[in-house]
Structures are given as structure tokens and as C-alpha cells.
Amino acid sequence: MSPNIRIALRFLTAKKRSMLMSLACIVLGVGLFIVTQATTSGFEAYFIRTILGTDGAVRIQDKLQATMQSIEAGGYGSPFQIQIKNGRKYIEGIDYPVELEKTLRTFRNVAGVSEIIHGQATVRSSFKDDTVQVYGIYLEDHLKVSDLKNQIASGSLMTFRTAPDGALLGRDMATRLQLGIGDSFQLEANHQVRRFRVSAIYETGVADIDKVRLYLNMDQARSLLKRTTGASYLQVSLYDRDRADRDAPWMEEVLKHSVASWQERERTWLQVFKALRISTGITVSVFTLIAGLAMFNTLAMVVMEKTKDIAILRSMGYTRRDISRIFLWQAAIVLALGTAGGCLLGLGVTYGVSLMPLQIRGIFATNHFIVNYSLWHYVEAVATAVVMVMVASLIPSRRAARLEPGDIIRGTAQ
């Protein structure tokens, strides 16, 4: 151990209470920063998984058609014209989904494609009538682009797969219509009425989906909605979901259809989660700021009380840099202990919070706190503490380094 560190350890005992207060603030600041970031990012990650598990990473719909504007170039009656592109026209639906699927599968990042048609229908049960959105799917394809298999709350996908009249209902819809597994109901669309039977009930936790979305096998949906060809949209899953916003423009250029990534579709919610992370991070950083101010005050008091010791050290040959390092080492020792304790506190509290019950329904479904263990939370917390505490320690350490032995002896040191 170097002499500077030994002296720093001896000086630490001069202000035990103040040093302990700084240490406690660092521990609390680092620990709470980790906990708040783990919970906010955990809920964000769970929200993203829910969105990807219901609507996929990319949605392809509506054919793009450039609109042109003609201007005569040679005067009245001239056969020459100049065409100027005037924007885009969106043509609803996809006319040739099979061809688009083949082209999509040439993209390296595409993991799966599901063809979907949807339309509005009226559902009639023995309890009440309601309006629902009918979604026709090929089950095997849809399982590759969604988390439907894990969203089944009751019933069986096998029944839906083998029963031509099978249907998948959201939990909110089934509760509102008082329908259970095996119950039959009627769907009316395009002036025709068909009877179906509940094969399974799913729950995504997204209220806007669970209360209106009803899945049918593709053949039954086409017959009910009178859509013998084409598709409403294609739902796409990606190997690397974070590249969706970069792949979307490329897909749009190749396919000549509008392509929406999950980042674009859920931009509002993603901004909300980002704002929460920043605001909570700023709030809990107040503890670290207090620790920095406490360290500044403590070191300043140590400098005032240890002027004679500093004079002796300078007379023994210690340079200004050595004196500065002694006081910086004091801050570094407290900082190291505080960040280590804060990381342990953050880890323990994060684990405890993950076990706490919390029932949420609306944008996702969970019965407990969702946390996200990430090394970056610890790095950010420690970096924040290091910056605040060490910056606050610079002024007292520089002041101590400027003290001259002669001035201290004469009592004129500033």
C-alpha cells in the first residue's frame, strides 16, 4: 500500500460521521438508481414483448402508388407533356400476398410471415350482441410471428386447428358475452350469419385487443367476410427486432407497399417509457448529489483541521500533487465502498421488488412487478456517483495542495 493511501486512511478517521453520511448517500443513490431503472426498463421490455407477440415486428399493408401531375410543355395543343410526381396514393389491402411473402423471405432478417384478413362483424350470444373485429389466420404461420401459443388462457389450439367452426376469443370479449370453452355463438357479416364454437380463450393484456379481436381459420374468415382473394396485411417477425425501423424503408422500397415497424407504431408509448426512465434517474440522483456536497464539506473541514499535518508532509518532501492525491484518495475510498454497497443494495432490492404482487391490465398483463437485470444500470449508477463525488472533491484537494508550509507556520495560510 502506498504512503498516500495510508495517510488518506488515517485522515478518514478525522471525520467519521461526515464520511459515514457521504457513504450512506452514495449507497442509497446508487441502489435506488439501479432499482428504478430496472423497474422502468423492465416494464418497457415487457410492453415491447407484448406488442411483438400480438402485432409482430413489422406490418405490411396498403399498396403504394405514386400520383403524377401532367403539365403541357409546348403551349396549347402541344403533344409534349412533363410529368411531376405529386405524392403517394394508398390502395387498401394486398392483392397478391403469396408473391409478397416469397419476396419477404429473401430478407435475411425475416423470421416468419403471416397472411391476415380482417373485417367487422356482429357477434350474438345468448347473453348479448356486440361488434367485433374478425381476423382470419393460418394458424401455423401466425404462431411463427406472434406469441399466441403462450397467450392461451383456457382451451386448446389443437381444437381450433382441427375444428372448421372453431374460434379464438379474447378474455374480455368472452367475459362480456358470457361465453366459455365449447359454447356456440353467431357471427353476422355481409348479410349472412354463421355459427361458431369457442375453441380457446386468449389474453394479451392489451385491452383494445382482448375485447374486440376474434380469430377464425382463414377459410372460414374468407367465407364470412366474402374475401376470396388477397389479404388485409402481412404480419412479419424478425430475428433482430431492433432493426425493424431500419429494415422497414428498405422493404417498402422493394415491395411497393406501406411498411410500419413496431417502433413507429408504438412511438408514443416508447417515448413515455423513455421519459419515465430519465425522470426517475434524475430524481434518485439527488441522493448522489447530496453525497457529493457532503464529501465537499467533509474534505474542506479536514483541510482546515489538518493544516499542520499538511505542513509537516510538505516539509518532508511531499509535493503538491501528493497532497492533492491524499485527499482524492479519501473520496475514492468512500466512493468505492459506497458504489459496492449500492450495487449490492440495488441487486437485493430489485430481486425483492420482482416478487411483489402488482396486477396490471390495459397495455399488458402482469400479476407482479416486472424488472430487467442489466449491467448497464450498474454502470450508469456508478458513473453518476463517480462524476458527482469526484468533481465535488477536486476543490478541497486543490486547496490543500496550494497550502505552503511557511504560510501555515506563520498562520497566514488561506
N, C-alpha and C positions, 0 to 999 in steps of 0.2 A: 504494500500500500504506500502511495507517495506521501511525502510530508504535507503537501497541500490538502489532501483528503483527510489526513489525521487532524490537522488543525481545524478544518471545516467541521468535522465531527465534534470536536471539543467546543467550538463556537455554538453548535446547535443546542447544547445543553444550557446556554445562557438564557434562552427564551423558550422554554419548553411549552408553556401554554399557548403562546402565539404560534409556534411551529405546529403544535397539535391541531389548532384551529385551521391552519392552512392545509394540513394533511387531510382533515375531515372534509373540508370543502372540495378538495381535489377528488377524494374518493366518491363523494356524492355527485359531483359534477360529471365525472367520467361514467359512473354507474348509471345514473339517470339518463344520460345521453344515449348510452347503449340500449337501455330498456325502451325508451321512446322511439328510437329508430327501428328497433326490432319489431315493435308492435305496428307502427305505421307502415313500414315496408312489408310486414307480414300480411296485413290486410290488403295492401295493394297487390302483392303477388297472388293472393288467393282470389281477388277480384279478377285479375288477368286470367288465371286458370279457369275460372268460371266462364268468362267471356269466350275464351278459346274453346272451351268444352261445349259451348252451346252454338255459337255462330261462326266458329272457325277463325283462322288467322287472316284469311283473305276471302272476300266475297266478290264474285264476278257477275255482273248483270248489265242490262241495257246496252244495246248496240250503239256504237258511236258513229255518227255520220257528220262529216264536215259540211256546213252550209256555205254556198257560194253566192256571190252577188255580181251580176253582169253589168258592165258599163260599156257603151258604144265608144269606139276609139276613132272612127273616121268620119264623124259627122252624121247627119241624118241619112238613114238608108244604107250606111256602110255595112258591109258583111263582116267586118273585123270587130271583135269584142275582147275586152280584158276581164278576166275573172279574178275577184278578190275574195279570199277566204274571210268569212264573217262570223266564225264561231263554230259551236258544236250543236248537234241535234241528237237527243237521246231517244232511241226507239226501244220501247219497253220489251223486256224479255230476251230470251236467247232462242234463236231459230234452229241452230244446229249444235246442240250440246255435245254430241258424241265427237264431232270434229274438234271442238274446243278442248274437250278432255284429252284427246290424243296430243294436241299441241301443248297443253299444260304439263303433261307428263314428261315432256322433253326438258323442262326446267329442273335443274339438279336439286333445288331446294324444296320441290313439291313432294310431299309425303302421301297425300291422298286427295281425291276429288269426289264430291257427292253432288249428283244432279237432284234438284229440288224444284217442285212446283207448289205454289200455294194460292189460296183464294179464300174468300169469305163464305161462311155457311152458317145456318141456324141449327143449333143442337136442341133436341127435345128429349127430356127425360120425364119420368112420372112426377118429378118434383117441380121443374120449371123449364122454361125455354131461355136460351141465351145465344149470343152471337160469338162465334169462334173463328179462328184462323186455321184452315186446314193445310197441312204440309204433307205432300206426297214424297216418299223417300224410297230408295233401295237400301234396305237395312244394312247389308254388309258393307256397302260403300260409305254409308253415313257413320257407321261405327268407327271408321278409319279417320274421320275428320271431326269427331265430337267425343264427348265423354258420356254419351247417353247410357252406355252399359253400366257405369258406376252411379248414374243418377236415378236408376230404377229404385223406387221406394217400396213397391209391392208388386206382385205379379211376376211374369216371366217374359223375356224377349223371345224365347223359344215358341211360346204360344202365339205371339204376334207374327213371328216368322212363318209359322205353318198355317195360321188361320186367315183365309182371304178376307173375312169381315172383322179382323182384329183392329184395335185402335189403341194408341198410347195417349193418355190424358195427363195433364199437369195436376199436381196435388191440389192447388187452389181451385182449379176447374172442377175436379172430381168432388171436392167438398161442397162447392157451391151448388152443384147439380145433384148431390146426394147419390153418387154413383160409386160402386165398388167393383172389385175384380169379378168378371163374369157377367156383370149387368149389361143389358142391352139398351140402346138409345137410337134415336133417329137423327139423321143429318139431312137438311134440306138445302139444296143449291141448284140454281138454274132450273127451277120449276120441277125438280124431281126429288124424291125422298128415298133414302136408303137406310137400312138398319145395320148397325154395327154393334160390336161387343167389346167391352173393356178387357184388353189383354194384360195391360200393366199400367201402373201409375208412376210417373217420374217426378223428381223435384230438383230443379236447378238452383232454387233460392232466389232467382230473379223474378219478382212479382209480375212484371209485364209479360213474361214468357209463360210462367206456370198457370196463369189464369186465362190465357187465350189460345195457346198453341196446342193443336191436336194433330198427332201423326197418324197417317194411313200408309198402307203399302201403295207403291207407285201406281199399279194398275187400277186399284180402287179409286185413288185420288183423281186419276185422269178421267175415269168414267163419270165420277160425281161432278167434277168441275168442267167436263167437256173440253179437256185439253189433250187431244190425241197425240200431239207432237210438241216439240220444244220444251223449254224449261223456264222457270221464273228466274233462277240464278244458280250459280255453281258455288258450293262451299268448299274451300281449299284449306288443307292443313300443311304446315311447313316443318321441315326438320329443324330449322333455326327460326324461331318465331320472331326474334328481334330484327330480322332482315326484312320483315313484311313490308315496312314503309319504303325500303329501297327496291324491293322486287316489284312492287305494285306499278310504278310508272313503266317499267320495262315490259311487264305483262300487258299493260294497257296498250302500249305501242304495238306489240306483236299481235294481240288478239282483236284489237279494234273494238273492245268493249270496256265499259267503265269498271275499274278495279278499286276496291276500297280495302285498305289494310285495317287491322284491328286498332292500331294506334290512331288512325284517322277517325274511325267510327266512335271510339271511346275517348276522344281528346279531352272532353270536358272533365270526366271523372279522373283521368290521369293527371290533369292539372290540379284538381282538388287534392289528390293524394300528395303530389309534389309540394303544394303549399303547406299541407299539414306537416310533412317532414321538415321543411325549412322552419316553420313557426315553432314547432316543438324543440328543434335543435337550438334555436336562438334562445328560447325560454330557459331550458335547462343549462345552457352555457353561462347563465348568470352565476351559478354556483362556482364555476371555474373562474369567472371574472372576480368574484369575491375572494377566491383563493389567491389570485394574482395580487390583488390590492393588499390582502393580509400579508403576503410574502414581502411586498414592497415595504410595508410599515415595519415588519419584524426586522428585516435586514437593515433598514435605516436606523432602528433603535440599537441594533448590535454594533453598527459602525460607530455610533455615538458613545456607546459604553466600552468599546474595545479600542479606543484611540491609542491608549498607552501600549496595548499589545501590538497594534499595528506599527507603532514607532519602534518597538523592540525588534519586530520582524524586519522592518526596513533597515535598521542599523546592523542587523545580522547578514544583510546582503540580499534579502528578498526584493525582487523588482516590482514595479507597479503591476505588471502582468500577473505575477504570482499572487499579489494581494487580491486583484480582481478575480482570479480563478478560485481563490479560497471562498469568497462569498458566492460565486456562481455554483461552486460545488455544494454549498449548503442548500441552495434552491434545487439543484439537480437531485440530491439525495432525497429530499422531501417529495419532489416530483416523481421520482422512480417508485418510492413506496406508495404514493397516492395513486398513481396510474395502475400499479399492480393490484392494489386493493380495490380500485374502482372497476377494473376488468373482472375480477372475481365476483364483486358485488353485482355487476351488470349481468354476468352469466347466471348467477344464482337467482336473481330476481326475475330475469327473463324466463327461466325454467318454471319458476313458481307462477308467474302470470299465465303461462301457457296452459296451466292446469285449472285456471279459474273459469267457472261457467259463465257463458255470455250467449244469449240466444238472439240471433240477428236473422231477419228475413227481409228481403227487399231488393238489394243489389247482389247478394249472395246468401247462402245458407250456412250457418255455423252455430254450434252449441257451446263454444268456448273461445277464448282469446286465440287469435292466430299470430304467431311470432315467426320471424325469419332470422335464423342464425347466419350472420355474415361477418367475415373477417374485416370487411371494410368499415363496419360500425365501430369496431375496436380501434382501427387505425385512425378514423376520423376523430373519435373521442380523445385518444392520446395526443394526436396532433394539435387539437384545440387547446388542451391543457398545457402542452409544451410551449406553444406560442404565447399564451397569456401569461403564464408563470415566469418564463424566462425573460420575456420582454420587461415585465414588472421588476425583475431582479437586476436588470442591467444598470439602472440609475444608481442604486445604492452601492453596487460593486465598483462602478466607475468613480463614485465619490470617495470610496475607501482607497482606491488606487491613487487618487490625487493628493492624499494626505502626505505631508513631508515630516520627517522626524523632528527637525528643528522647530517647525511651527507647533507641533504637538507639545514639545517640551516648554516652549515659551507661552503656550496657551493661546496661540493666535490661529490655530487650525480652523478652517471653515468647512 
